[in-house]
């Protein structure tokens, strides 16, 4: 029986690139659709991933040379509905993996313009995809990357997508209440509601993967060739706390823990991300089903991450200090957090763990490429309060209207 045809939207990005190679290596007919806007945003903000990233054309050429397999490429924007429709009709996917969204909370909080750009790109693009699947290939399985950040930090356990509720003697099953913490996370909530509507009204089949924070560079496909290497973002806009800590450890900068460090989230290895996508492809949702998986394997606080990096760095001879700094975000720094994540494990996911990955997949890469580190990108430059930067937040009276502006990322 032939493998399924899978279209990876956003396949030039961090999760999308690793997923496209993983599926292609395992015999799936794979295509990438991307408008390359992430590269454009990097140029606009004058930031750069730690690892050198080749053009998408060179990446795909090298993949064909090393694997003997081809990945088709559709260059364009899913906000362009005629282009999206043409691409779907040409490739005829059995499943569409949708990574093609602006995925940074800080980016969405830079100013009004970036908030609007995030929501239009994400929500409208997702709506276009829903309508294209409905009208052109209603049996296609939509696999949508959500985020655990949709849930926020409620003071009750986080279930997988749904909550059983009893109120005034009556019971119902409804989508779990959402408490998003940024304009980006709000866009993902809108996506989830729109997809849920589409499954109920049009009987589409969809899986929403509420993913935790992803870490790691290495997958089986990217490990041995620098032209196939994945991103490692450490800047204050697109970088994660764990990536930032590893880069700081490599260059001798104190690990900057925002606030008290009690903020707790779910985490997973990039090798588990690609496996989760494959599991979803092979186990599609039913027609009319909106299935939600919480896609993470472990939970850590920011403070715990810093201590793990400190301990792993010591084993490599690095003198790593930890420093608490003012939190640029408006969020709970100490809170209850207990999320369920059994569905993907029940379907066969065998997790990798952070304790096994820090040295080979993160710290070693940080040390290897530390000459590429731009120290100006390490401090946070986006405040949830709307002011320009952490360093000069006291320079302006809070009663004065604030002019919307980009963060001063390069000094």
C-alpha positions in Angstrom: 0.0 0.0 0.0 1.4 3.4 -1.1 2.3 6.0 1.5 0.1 9.0 1.9 0.7 12.4 0.2 1.4 15.1 2.8 1.6 18.8 2.2 3.6 20.7 4.9 2.6 24.3 5.0 5.5 26.3 6.5 8.0 23.7 5.6 10.9 26.1 5.5 10.5 26.8 9.2 11.9 25.1 12.3 9.2 22.4 12.9 8.1 22.3 9.3 11.6 21.6 7.8 12.3 18.7 10.3 8.8 17.3 9.6 9.1 17.4 5.8 12.4 15.6 5.9 11.2 13.0 8.4 8.1 12.2 6.3 10.0 12.1 3.0 12.7 9.8 4.5 9.9 7.4 5.4 8.4 7.2 2.0 5.6 9.7 2.2 5.1 11.8 -0.9 5.9 15.1 0.6 5.6 18.7 -0.6 6.4 22.0 1.1 4.3 25.2 0.7 5.9 28.3 2.1 6.1 32.1 1.4 9.5 32.4 3.1 8.2 35.2 5.3 10.1 34.1 8.3 13.4 34.9 6.5 11.8 38.3 5.7 11.1 38.9 9.4 14.6 38.0 10.3 15.9 40.6 7.9 13.5 43.2 9.1 14.4 42.7 12.7 18.1 42.2 12.0 18.2 38.9 13.7 19.8 35.6 12.7 19.6 32.0 13.8 22.7 30.6 15.5 23.0 27.9 12.9 23.6 28.9 9.2 20.5 28.2 7.1 20.8 27.7 3.3 18.1 28.8 0.9 15.1 26.5 0.6 16.2 25.6 -3.0 19.7 24.5 -1.8 18.2 22.6 1.1 15.9 20.6 -1.1 18.6 20.0 -3.7 20.9 18.6 -1.0 18.1 16.5 0.4 17.6 14.9 -3.0 21.3 14.3 -3.4 21.7 12.6 0.0 18.4 10.7 0.2 17.4 10.1 -3.4 14.0 11.5 -2.6 12.3 14.6 -4.0 10.2 17.1 -2.0 8.0 19.3 -4.2 8.0 23.1 -3.5 5.2 25.5 -3.8 6.3 29.1 -3.1 3.5 31.4 -2.2 1.1 32.6 0.5 -2.0 30.8 1.8 -3.5 34.3 2.2 -3.6 34.2 -1.6 -6.6 31.9 -2.0 -6.2 31.2 -5.8 -2.6 30.2 -5.2 -3.5 27.9 -2.3 -6.3 26.3 -4.3 -4.1 25.7 -7.3 -1.4 24.1 -5.1 -3.9 21.8 -3.4 -5.4 20.7 -6.7 -1.9 20.1 -8.1 -0.5 18.1 -5.2 -3.8 16.4 -4.1 -2.7 15.7 -0.5 -4.2 13.1 1.8 -3.2 15.3 4.8 -2.2 18.9 5.2 0.2 19.8 8.1 -0.3 23.4 8.9 2.8 25.1 10.4 2.5 28.2 8.3 1.8 30.8 11.0 3.7 33.6 12.8 4.6 31.7 15.9 6.2 34.2 18.3 4.4 35.8 21.3 7.0 38.6 21.6 6.7 39.4 17.8 2.9 39.8 18.2 3.4 42.1 21.2 5.9 44.5 19.6 3.3 47.0 18.5 -0.2 47.3 16.9 1.2 46.7 13.4 2.8 43.4 14.4 -0.3 42.3 16.4 -2.5 42.9 13.3 0.1 41.2 11.0 0.1 38.2 13.3 -3.6 37.8 13.5 -4.3 38.4 9.8 -1.5 36.0 8.7 -2.6 33.3 11.1 -6.4 33.6 11.3 -7.1 34.5 7.7 -4.6 32.0 6.3 -6.1 29.2 8.4 -9.6 30.2 7.3 -8.5 30.1 3.6 -7.2 26.6 4.2 -10.4 25.4 5.8 -12.5 26.7 2.9 -10.1 25.2 0.4 -10.3 21.8 2.0 -14.1 22.0 2.2 -14.5 23.0 -1.4 -11.7 21.0 -3.1 -11.0 17.9 -1.1 -13.3 17.5 1.9 -11.8 14.1 2.9 -8.3 15.6 3.4 -7.1 15.5 7.0 -6.1 18.8 8.4 -3.3 18.5 11.0 -3.0 22.0 12.6 -0.2 23.1 14.9 -1.8 24.6 18.0 -0.1 25.6 21.2 -0.3 24.7 24.9 -0.2 28.5 25.3 -3.9 28.6 24.3 -4.8 27.2 27.8 -2.8 29.7 29.8 -2.1 28.8 33.4 -5.5 27.8 34.9 -5.7 26.7 38.5 -7.1 23.3 37.5 -5.7 20.4 35.5 -5.5 21.0 31.7 -7.3 18.3 29.8 -6.7 17.3 26.2 -8.8 19.8 24.4 -12.2 19.2 26.1 -13.7 19.7 29.6 -16.6 17.7 31.1 -18.8 20.3 32.8 -21.7 20.0 35.2 -23.7 23.1 35.8 -27.1 23.5 37.5 -27.6 19.8 37.3 -26.8 19.5 33.6 -23.7 18.0 31.9 -21.9 18.9 28.7 -18.6 18.4 27.0 -17.1 21.5 25.6 -13.8 22.9 24.4 -11.4 23.6 27.3 -11.6 27.3 28.4 -8.7 29.3 26.9 -6.7 32.0 28.7 -4.1 33.1 26.0 -1.3 35.3 27.1 -0.4 37.2 23.9 -1.8 38.4 20.6 -0.1 35.4 19.0 -1.8 32.9 21.4 -5.1 34.7 20.8 -4.7 34.0 17.1 -4.3 30.3 17.8 -7.4 30.2 19.9 -9.3 31.8 17.0 -7.9 29.1 14.7 -9.0 26.3 17.0 -12.6 27.7 17.2 -12.8 28.1 13.5 -11.6 24.6 12.8 -14.0 23.2 15.5 -16.8 25.0 13.7 -15.7 23.6 10.3 -15.7 20.0 11.7 -19.2 20.4 13.2 -20.8 22.2 10.3 -19.0 20.8 7.2 -17.9 17.5 8.7 -14.2 18.1 7.9 -11.6 15.9 9.7 -9.1 17.8 11.8 -6.4 17.2 14.5 -5.3 20.1 16.6 -1.8 19.5 18.1 -1.4 21.8 21.1 2.3 21.7 21.2 4.6 22.7 24.0 8.0 24.4 23.7 10.1 22.5 21.2 13.9 22.2 21.7 16.7 20.6 19.8 18.4 20.8 16.4 19.2 17.2 15.5 16.8 14.8 13.8 17.9 11.7 11.9 17.7 13.6 8.7 19.5 16.8 9.7 22.4 15.5 11.8 25.1 14.9 9.2 24.9 17.7 6.7 25.2 21.4 7.4 23.1 22.3 4.4 20.2 20.4 6.0 20.7 21.8 9.5 17.8 23.3 11.4 17.3 26.6 13.1 18.5 27.5 16.6 16.8 30.8 17.5 18.1 32.5 20.7 17.0 36.2 20.2 14.4 37.8 22.4 11.7 37.7 19.7 11.8 34.1 18.2 14.2 32.4 20.6 13.0 30.2 23.5 14.2 30.5 27.1 16.0 27.1 26.8 17.8 28.1 23.6 18.8 31.4 25.1 20.2 29.7 28.2 22.3 27.4 26.1 23.8 30.2 24.1 24.4 32.3 27.2 26.2 29.3 28.8 28.4 28.9 25.7 29.5 32.6 25.6 29.9 33.1 29.3 26.8 35.3 29.8 24.7 34.8 33.0 21.4 32.9 32.3 18.7 35.5 32.3 15.7 34.1 34.1 12.6 36.3 33.7 11.1 37.2 37.0 11.0 34.6 39.7 11.4 31.7 37.2 8.3 29.8 38.4 6.6 30.0 34.9 6.0 26.3 34.0 5.3 25.0 30.5 5.3 21.7 28.6 8.4 20.8 26.5 9.3 18.2 23.8 12.2 17.3 21.6 12.1 18.1 17.9 12.5 14.4 17.3 9.2 13.9 19.1 7.5 16.7 17.1 8.1 15.0 13.8 7.0 11.6 15.2 3.8 13.1 16.5 3.0 14.5 13.1 3.6 11.1 11.5 1.3 9.4 14.1 -1.4 11.9 13.3 -1.0 11.3 9.6 -1.3 7.6 10.1 -4.3 7.8 12.4 -6.5 10.5 10.9 -9.5 12.0 12.6 -12.9 10.8 11.6 -15.2 12.9 9.4 -16.7 15.6 11.6 -14.2 15.1 14.4 -12.1 17.8 15.9 -9.5 15.9 17.8 -7.1 17.6 20.2 -3.8 16.2 21.4 -1.6 18.0 24.0 1.8 17.5 22.3 4.5 17.6 25.0 6.5 15.1 27.0 7.8 16.9 30.1 7.0 20.0 32.2 9.6 22.4 33.6 9.7 25.8 35.1 12.1 28.4 33.7 14.1 28.2 36.9 14.4 24.4 36.5 15.6 24.9 33.0 18.3 27.3 34.1 19.6 24.9 36.7 19.7 22.0 34.2 21.7 24.1 31.8 24.0 25.2 34.6 24.6 21.5 35.6 25.1 20.3 32.0 27.5 23.2 31.4 29.6 22.3 34.4 30.1 18.9 32.9 31.6 20.6 29.8 33.8 22.9 31.9 31.6 25.9 31.5 31.2 28.3 34.4 27.5 29.1 34.3 25.8 31.7 36.5 22.1 32.4 36.9 20.6 35.9 37.1 17.0 36.9 37.7 16.0 39.9 35.5 12.8 42.0 35.3 10.1 40.0 33.4 9.2 41.7 30.1 6.0 39.8 30.0 2.8 40.2 31.9 2.2 36.7 33.3 1.9 34.6 36.4 5.4 33.8 37.7 4.2 31.3 40.3 1.2 29.1 39.4 -0.3 25.6 39.3 0.3 23.7 36.1 -0.7 20.1 35.4 -1.5 19.2 31.8 -2.6 15.8 30.5 -0.7 14.3 27.5 -1.7 10.7 27.1 -3.3 10.5 23.6 -0.1 10.5 21.5 1.7 8.2 23.9 -1.3 5.8 23.6 -0.8 5.9 19.8 2.8 4.9 20.1 5.0 7.9 20.8 8.2 7.0 22.6 9.4 10.2 24.1 13.0 11.6 24.2 13.8 13.5 27.4 15.6 16.8 28.0 18.1 15.3 30.3 19.3 13.1 27.5 19.4 16.0 24.9 21.0 19.0 26.5 24.6 18.1 25.7 24.4 16.6 22.2 21.6 18.7 20.7 21.8 22.1 22.3 24.9 22.9 24.3 27.3 21.3 21.9 25.7 23.3 19.0 25.9 26.5 21.1 29.6 26.0 21.7 30.2 25.0 18.1 28.6 28.1 16.6 29.3 30.6 19.5 31.3 32.9 17.2 28.0 33.6 15.4 26.3 34.9 18.6 25.2 38.5 18.5 25.2 39.6 22.2 22.8 42.5 21.4 20.1 39.9 20.7 20.2 38.3 24.1 18.4 40.9 26.3 14.6 41.2 25.9 13.5 44.2 23.9 9.7 43.7 23.8 7.6 44.6 26.8 4.0 43.4 27.2 3.3 46.9 28.6 3.9 48.4 25.2 6.9 50.4 26.0 10.1 50.2 24.0 12.6 48.2 26.0 13.4 46.9 29.4 16.4 49.2 29.8 14.6 52.5 29.2 11.1 51.7 30.6 11.6 54.3 33.3 12.5 57.0 30.8 8.9 57.7 29.9 6.0 58.6 32.1 3.3 55.8 32.1 0.6 58.5 31.7 2.0 59.7 28.4 0.7 58.0 25.2 3.2 55.6 23.8 4.2 55.6 20.1 4.1 52.2 18.5 7.5 51.2 17.4 9.8 48.2 16.7 12.2 47.0 19.4 15.7 48.4 19.2 17.3 45.0 18.6 20.6 46.2 17.2 22.6 48.8 19.0 
